[in-house]
Amino acid sequence: MAKKYGFSFSWKRLLGISGLKSKVSRKTGIPLTKSGLERKIGRTIINILFKK
């Protein structure tokens, strides 16, 4: 088992992909993660079905 020393390496963060994705998500209001997108779609369907 490899020990970690309090840090982790991410090539996506190194290249700025993570930051870019979060900026795009905030601007468009559409999450780019699978779970975030599923939550948004589910919330939209529930709002349509139970709209008062």
PDB file of N, CA, C and O in Angstrom:
ATOM      1  N   MET A   1       0.850  -1.180   0.000  1.00  0.00           N
ATOM      2  CA  MET A   1       0.000   0.000   0.000  1.00  0.00           C
ATOM      3  C   MET A   1       0.898   1.246   0.000  1.00  0.00           C
ATOM      4  O   MET A   1       1.805   1.368   0.823  1.00  0.00           O
ATOM      5  N   ALA A   2       0.637   2.147  -0.914  1.00  0.00           N
ATOM      6  CA  ALA A   2       1.445   3.365  -1.012  1.00  0.00           C
ATOM      7  C   ALA A   2       0.956   4.405  -0.014  1.00  0.00           C
ATOM      8  O   ALA A   2      -0.245   4.588   0.188  1.00  0.00           O
ATOM      9  N   LYS A   3       1.908   5.072   0.594  1.00  0.00           N
ATOM     10  CA  LYS A   3       1.553   6.131   1.543  1.00  0.00           C
ATOM     11  C   LYS A   3       1.356   7.439   0.800  1.00  0.00           C
ATOM     12  O   LYS A   3       2.036   7.728  -0.184  1.00  0.00           O
ATOM     13  N   LYS A   4       0.425   8.207   1.287  1.00  0.00           N
ATOM     14  CA  LYS A   4       0.231   9.554   0.747  1.00  0.00           C
ATOM     15  C   LYS A   4       0.712  10.546   1.795  1.00  0.00           C
ATOM     16  O   LYS A   4       0.566  10.313   2.995  1.00  0.00           O
ATOM     17  N   TYR A   5       1.264  11.609   1.353  1.00  0.00           N
ATOM     18  CA  TYR A   5       1.854  12.581   2.261  1.00  0.00           C
ATOM     19  C   TYR A   5       1.052  13.871   2.342  1.00  0.00           C
ATOM     20  O   TYR A   5       1.628  14.957   2.404  1.00  0.00           O
ATOM     21  N   GLY A   6      -0.261  13.762   2.341  1.00  0.00           N
ATOM     22  CA  GLY A   6      -1.096  14.940   2.502  1.00  0.00           C
ATOM     23  C   GLY A   6      -1.380  15.699   1.217  1.00  0.00           C
ATOM     24  O   GLY A   6      -1.939  16.795   1.262  1.00  0.00           O
ATOM     25  N   PHE A   7      -1.011  15.147   0.089  1.00  0.00           N
ATOM     26  CA  PHE A   7      -1.327  15.809  -1.174  1.00  0.00           C
ATOM     27  C   PHE A   7      -1.626  14.754  -2.223  1.00  0.00           C
ATOM     28  O   PHE A   7      -1.221  13.599  -2.093  1.00  0.00           O
ATOM     29  N   SER A   8      -2.324  15.153  -3.244  1.00  0.00           N
ATOM     30  CA  SER A   8      -2.586  14.248  -4.358  1.00  0.00           C
ATOM     31  C   SER A   8      -2.337  15.015  -5.651  1.00  0.00           C
ATOM     32  O   SER A   8      -2.472  16.238  -5.698  1.00  0.00           O
ATOM     33  N   PHE A   9      -1.981  14.299  -6.672  1.00  0.00           N
ATOM     34  CA  PHE A   9      -1.679  14.906  -7.959  1.00  0.00           C
ATOM     35  C   PHE A   9      -2.844  14.703  -8.909  1.00  0.00           C
ATOM     36  O   PHE A   9      -3.398  13.607  -8.992  1.00  0.00           O
ATOM     37  N   SER A  10      -3.213  15.738  -9.615  1.00  0.00           N
ATOM     38  CA  SER A  10      -4.265  15.638 -10.614  1.00  0.00           C
ATOM     39  C   SER A  10      -3.807  16.366 -11.876  1.00  0.00           C
ATOM     40  O   SER A  10      -3.576  17.575 -11.867  1.00  0.00           O
ATOM     41  N   TRP A  11      -3.683  15.609 -12.949  1.00  0.00           N
ATOM     42  CA  TRP A  11      -3.255  16.250 -14.196  1.00  0.00           C
ATOM     43  C   TRP A  11      -4.325  17.189 -14.732  1.00  0.00           C
ATOM     44  O   TRP A  11      -4.008  18.152 -15.431  1.00  0.00           O
ATOM     45  N   LYS A  12      -5.606  16.920 -14.411  1.00  0.00           N
ATOM     46  CA  LYS A  12      -6.673  17.811 -14.859  1.00  0.00           C
ATOM     47  C   LYS A  12      -6.560  19.171 -14.178  1.00  0.00           C
ATOM     48  O   LYS A  12      -6.746  20.208 -14.813  1.00  0.00           O
ATOM     49  N   ARG A  13      -6.250  19.159 -12.867  1.00  0.00           N
ATOM     50  CA  ARG A  13      -6.063  20.434 -12.173  1.00  0.00           C
ATOM     51  C   ARG A  13      -4.826  21.153 -12.679  1.00  0.00           C
ATOM     52  O   ARG A  13      -4.813  22.379 -12.792  1.00  0.00           O
ATOM     53  N   LEU A  14      -3.783  20.387 -12.983  1.00  0.00           N
ATOM     54  CA  LEU A  14      -2.547  20.972 -13.494  1.00  0.00           C
ATOM     55  C   LEU A  14      -2.792  21.718 -14.804  1.00  0.00           C
ATOM     56  O   LEU A  14      -2.250  22.802 -15.019  1.00  0.00           O
ATOM     57  N   LEU A  15      -3.604  21.136 -15.669  1.00  0.00           N
ATOM     58  CA  LEU A  15      -3.885  21.749 -16.967  1.00  0.00           C
ATOM     59  C   LEU A  15      -5.006  22.785 -16.907  1.00  0.00           C
ATOM     60  O   LEU A  15      -5.253  23.484 -17.889  1.00  0.00           O
ATOM     61  N   GLY A  16      -5.686  22.888 -15.766  1.00  0.00           N
ATOM     62  CA  GLY A  16      -6.739  23.879 -15.614  1.00  0.00           C
ATOM     63  C   GLY A  16      -8.099  23.417 -16.098  1.00  0.00           C
ATOM     64  O   GLY A  16      -9.022  24.221 -16.229  1.00  0.00           O
ATOM     65  N   ILE A  17      -8.229  22.127 -16.362  1.00  0.00           N
ATOM     66  CA  ILE A  17      -9.503  21.611 -16.869  1.00  0.00           C
ATOM     67  C   ILE A  17     -10.583  21.696 -15.796  1.00  0.00           C
ATOM     68  O   ILE A  17     -11.724  22.055 -16.089  1.00  0.00           O
ATOM     69  N   SER A  18     -10.231  21.371 -14.559  1.00  0.00           N
ATOM     70  CA  SER A  18     -11.213  21.396 -13.469  1.00  0.00           C
ATOM     71  C   SER A  18     -11.788  22.804 -13.287  1.00  0.00           C
ATOM     72  O   SER A  18     -13.001  22.974 -13.164  1.00  0.00           O
ATOM     73  N   GLY A  19     -10.924  23.790 -13.272  1.00  0.00           N
ATOM     74  CA  GLY A  19     -11.382  25.172 -13.115  1.00  0.00           C
ATOM     75  C   GLY A  19     -12.240  25.627 -14.271  1.00  0.00           C
ATOM     76  O   GLY A  19     -13.242  26.314 -14.075  1.00  0.00           O
ATOM     77  N   LEU A  20     -11.855  25.248 -15.472  1.00  0.00           N
ATOM     78  CA  LEU A  20     -12.618  25.631 -16.663  1.00  0.00           C
ATOM     79  C   LEU A  20     -14.011  25.012 -16.633  1.00  0.00           C
ATOM     80  O   LEU A  20     -14.998  25.674 -16.955  1.00  0.00           O
ATOM     81  N   LYS A  21     -14.087  23.731 -16.243  1.00  0.00           N
ATOM     82  CA  LYS A  21     -15.392  23.066 -16.170  1.00  0.00           C
ATOM     83  C   LYS A  21     -16.288  23.740 -15.145  1.00  0.00           C
ATOM     84  O   LYS A  21     -17.483  23.907 -15.389  1.00  0.00           O
ATOM     85  N   SER A  22     -15.736  24.128 -14.004  1.00  0.00           N
ATOM     86  CA  SER A  22     -16.572  24.768 -12.983  1.00  0.00           C
ATOM     87  C   SER A  22     -17.035  26.144 -13.442  1.00  0.00           C
ATOM     88  O   SER A  22     -18.160  26.544 -13.142  1.00  0.00           O
ATOM     89  N   LYS A  23     -16.190  26.875 -14.164  1.00  0.00           N
ATOM     90  CA  LYS A  23     -16.604  28.185 -14.691  1.00  0.00           C
ATOM     91  C   LYS A  23     -17.739  28.038 -15.707  1.00  0.00           C
ATOM     92  O   LYS A  23     -18.701  28.806 -15.691  1.00  0.00           O
ATOM     93  N   VAL A  24     -17.616  27.048 -16.586  1.00  0.00           N
ATOM     94  CA  VAL A  24     -18.655  26.812 -17.597  1.00  0.00           C
ATOM     95  C   VAL A  24     -19.961  26.429 -16.914  1.00  0.00           C
ATOM     96  O   VAL A  24     -21.029  26.902 -17.301  1.00  0.00           O
ATOM     97  N   SER A  25     -19.879  25.576 -15.903  1.00  0.00           N
ATOM     98  CA  SER A  25     -21.076  25.149 -15.186  1.00  0.00           C
ATOM     99  C   SER A  25     -21.778  26.325 -14.530  1.00  0.00           C
ATOM    100  O   SER A  25     -23.003  26.437 -14.590  1.00  0.00           O
ATOM    101  N   ARG A  26     -21.005  27.201 -13.904  1.00  0.00           N
ATOM    102  CA  ARG A  26     -21.620  28.363 -13.240  1.00  0.00           C
ATOM    103  C   ARG A  26     -22.241  29.313 -14.247  1.00  0.00           C
ATOM    104  O   ARG A  26     -23.315  29.859 -13.994  1.00  0.00           O
ATOM    105  N   LYS A  27     -21.590  29.522 -15.387  1.00  0.00           N
ATOM    106  CA  LYS A  27     -22.125  30.443 -16.402  1.00  0.00           C
ATOM    107  C   LYS A  27     -23.414  29.921 -17.022  1.00  0.00           C
ATOM    108  O   LYS A  27     -24.382  30.665 -17.179  1.00  0.00           O
ATOM    109  N   THR A  28     -23.423  28.627 -17.375  1.00  0.00           N
ATOM    110  CA  THR A  28     -24.578  28.068 -18.079  1.00  0.00           C
ATOM    111  C   THR A  28     -25.675  27.593 -17.139  1.00  0.00           C
ATOM    112  O   THR A  28     -26.836  27.498 -17.538  1.00  0.00           O
ATOM    113  N   GLY A  29     -25.320  27.297 -15.901  1.00  0.00           N
ATOM    114  CA  GLY A  29     -26.291  26.768 -14.956  1.00  0.00           C
ATOM    115  C   GLY A  29     -26.543  25.279 -15.149  1.00  0.00           C
ATOM    116  O   GLY A  29     -27.456  24.713 -14.547  1.00  0.00           O
ATOM    117  N   ILE A  30     -25.732  24.651 -15.988  1.00  0.00           N
ATOM    118  CA  ILE A  30     -25.865  23.220 -16.251  1.00  0.00           C
ATOM    119  C   ILE A  30     -24.641  22.512 -15.689  1.00  0.00           C
ATOM    120  O   ILE A  30     -23.520  22.779 -16.121  1.00  0.00           O
ATOM    121  N   PRO A  31     -24.844  21.610 -14.727  1.00  0.00           N
ATOM    122  CA  PRO A  31     -23.703  20.894 -14.161  1.00  0.00           C
ATOM    123  C   PRO A  31     -23.080  19.940 -15.175  1.00  0.00           C
ATOM    124  O   PRO A  31     -23.786  19.353 -15.996  1.00  0.00           O
ATOM    125  N   LEU A  32     -21.758  19.787 -15.118  1.00  0.00           N
ATOM    126  CA  LEU A  32     -21.065  18.928 -16.063  1.00  0.00           C
ATOM    127  C   LEU A  32     -20.717  17.570 -15.472  1.00  0.00           C
ATOM    128  O   LEU A  32     -20.172  16.717 -16.173  1.00  0.00           O
ATOM    129  N   THR A  33     -21.022  17.354 -14.188  1.00  0.00           N
ATOM    130  CA  THR A  33     -20.772  16.042 -13.596  1.00  0.00           C
ATOM    131  C   THR A  33     -22.005  15.174 -13.812  1.00  0.00           C
ATOM    132  O   THR A  33     -23.118  15.678 -13.962  1.00  0.00           O
ATOM    133  N   LYS A  34     -21.791  13.877 -13.825  1.00  0.00           N
ATOM    134  CA  LYS A  34     -22.903  12.953 -14.059  1.00  0.00           C
ATOM    135  C   LYS A  34     -23.960  13.080 -12.965  1.00  0.00           C
ATOM    136  O   LYS A  34     -25.153  13.166 -13.255  1.00  0.00           O
ATOM    137  N   SER A  35     -23.519  13.093 -11.716  1.00  0.00           N
ATOM    138  CA  SER A  35     -24.489  13.167 -10.620  1.00  0.00           C
ATOM    139  C   SER A  35     -25.198  14.517 -10.592  1.00  0.00           C
ATOM    140  O   SER A  35     -26.395  14.580 -10.309  1.00  0.00           O
ATOM    141  N   GLY A  36     -24.479  15.590 -10.880  1.00  0.00           N
ATOM    142  CA  GLY A  36     -25.098  16.909 -10.904  1.00  0.00           C
ATOM    143  C   GLY A  36     -26.135  17.035 -12.006  1.00  0.00           C
ATOM    144  O   GLY A  36     -27.191  17.637 -11.814  1.00  0.00           O
ATOM    145  N   LEU A  37     -25.829  16.465 -13.150  1.00  0.00           N
ATOM    146  CA  LEU A  37     -26.761  16.503 -14.272  1.00  0.00           C
ATOM    147  C   LEU A  37     -28.009  15.675 -13.964  1.00  0.00           C
ATOM    148  O   LEU A  37     -29.127  16.083 -14.280  1.00  0.00           O
ATOM    149  N   GLU A  38     -27.808  14.503 -13.341  1.00  0.00           N
ATOM    150  CA  GLU A  38     -28.952  13.668 -12.967  1.00  0.00           C
ATOM    151  C   GLU A  38     -29.850  14.383 -11.961  1.00  0.00           C
ATOM    152  O   GLU A  38     -31.075  14.310 -12.060  1.00  0.00           O
ATOM    153  N   ARG A  39     -29.249  15.071 -10.996  1.00  0.00           N
ATOM    154  CA  ARG A  39     -30.031  15.820 -10.004  1.00  0.00           C
ATOM    155  C   ARG A  39     -30.840  16.914 -10.677  1.00  0.00           C
ATOM    156  O   ARG A  39     -32.016  17.106 -10.369  1.00  0.00           O
ATOM    157  N   LYS A  40     -30.212  17.626 -11.590  1.00  0.00           N
ATOM    158  CA  LYS A  40     -30.906  18.730 -12.261  1.00  0.00           C
ATOM    159  C   LYS A  40     -32.060  18.216 -13.123  1.00  0.00           C
ATOM    160  O   LYS A  40     -33.140  18.808 -13.121  1.00  0.00           O
ATOM    161  N   ILE A  41     -31.847  17.128 -13.855  1.00  0.00           N
ATOM    162  CA  ILE A  41     -32.903  16.561 -14.692  1.00  0.00           C
ATOM    163  C   ILE A  41     -34.052  16.063 -13.819  1.00  0.00           C
ATOM    164  O   ILE A  41     -35.219  16.305 -14.127  1.00  0.00           O
ATOM    165  N   GLY A  42     -33.723  15.372 -12.738  1.00  0.00           N
ATOM    166  CA  GLY A  42     -34.753  14.871 -11.829  1.00  0.00           C
ATOM    167  C   GLY A  42     -35.570  15.988 -11.221  1.00  0.00           C
ATOM    168  O   GLY A  42     -36.794  15.891 -11.136  1.00  0.00           O
ATOM    169  N   ARG A  43     -34.903  17.049 -10.796  1.00  0.00           N
ATOM    170  CA  ARG A  43     -35.594  18.203 -10.205  1.00  0.00           C
ATOM    171  C   ARG A  43     -36.513  18.843 -11.227  1.00  0.00           C
ATOM    172  O   ARG A  43     -37.629  19.241 -10.893  1.00  0.00           O
ATOM    173  N   THR A  44     -36.059  18.948 -12.478  1.00  0.00           N
ATOM    174  CA  THR A  44     -36.868  19.559 -13.531  1.00  0.00           C
ATOM    175  C   THR A  44     -38.119  18.725 -13.804  1.00  0.00           C
ATOM    176  O   THR A  44     -39.211  19.274 -13.951  1.00  0.00           O
ATOM    177  N   ILE A  45     -37.962  17.405 -13.871  1.00  0.00           N
ATOM    178  CA  ILE A  45     -39.118  16.524 -14.122  1.00  0.00           C
ATOM    179  C   ILE A  45     -40.117  16.636 -12.984  1.00  0.00           C
ATOM    180  O   ILE A  45     -41.320  16.734 -13.226  1.00  0.00           O
ATOM    181  N   ILE A  46     -39.643  16.623 -11.755  1.00  0.00           N
ATOM    182  CA  ILE A  46     -40.544  16.730 -10.595  1.00  0.00           C
ATOM    183  C   ILE A  46     -41.276  18.065 -10.618  1.00  0.00           C
ATOM    184  O   ILE A  46     -42.473  18.120 -10.337  1.00  0.00           O
ATOM    185  N   ASN A  47     -40.570  19.135 -10.949  1.00  0.00           N
ATOM    186  CA  ASN A  47     -41.209  20.451 -11.025  1.00  0.00           C
ATOM    187  C   ASN A  47     -42.282  20.501 -12.101  1.00  0.00           C
ATOM    188  O   ASN A  47     -43.319  21.137 -11.912  1.00  0.00           O
ATOM    189  N   ILE A  48     -42.046  19.843 -13.219  1.00  0.00           N
ATOM    190  CA  ILE A  48     -43.035  19.821 -14.303  1.00  0.00           C
ATOM    191  C   ILE A  48     -44.273  19.024 -13.883  1.00  0.00           C
ATOM    192  O   ILE A  48     -45.404  19.447 -14.122  1.00  0.00           O
ATOM    193  N   LEU A  49     -44.045  17.866 -13.253  1.00  0.00           N
ATOM    194  CA  LEU A  49     -45.165  16.997 -12.854  1.00  0.00           C
ATOM    195  C   LEU A  49     -46.022  17.600 -11.753  1.00  0.00           C
ATOM    196  O   LEU A  49     -47.244  17.452 -11.763  1.00  0.00           O
ATOM    197  N   PHE A  50     -45.395  18.274 -10.811  1.00  0.00           N
ATOM    198  CA  PHE A  50     -46.123  18.769  -9.644  1.00  0.00           C
ATOM    199  C   PHE A  50     -46.223  20.291  -9.622  1.00  0.00           C
ATOM    200  O   PHE A  50     -46.303  20.905  -8.559  1.00  0.00           O
ATOM    201  N   LYS A  51     -46.217  20.887 -10.809  1.00  0.00           N
ATOM    202  CA  LYS A  51     -46.298  22.339 -10.909  1.00  0.00           C
ATOM    203  C   LYS A  51     -47.666  22.809 -10.414  1.00  0.00           C
ATOM    204  O   LYS A  51     -48.704  22.270 -10.797  1.00  0.00           O
ATOM    205  N   LYS A  52     -47.638  23.808  -9.571  1.00  0.00           N
ATOM    206  CA  LYS A  52     -48.904  24.319  -9.001  1.00  0.00           C
ATOM    207  C   LYS A  52     -49.385  25.517  -9.769  1.00  0.00           C
ATOM    208  O   LYS A  52     -50.429  26.082  -9.441  1.00  0.00           O
TER     209      LYS A  52
END
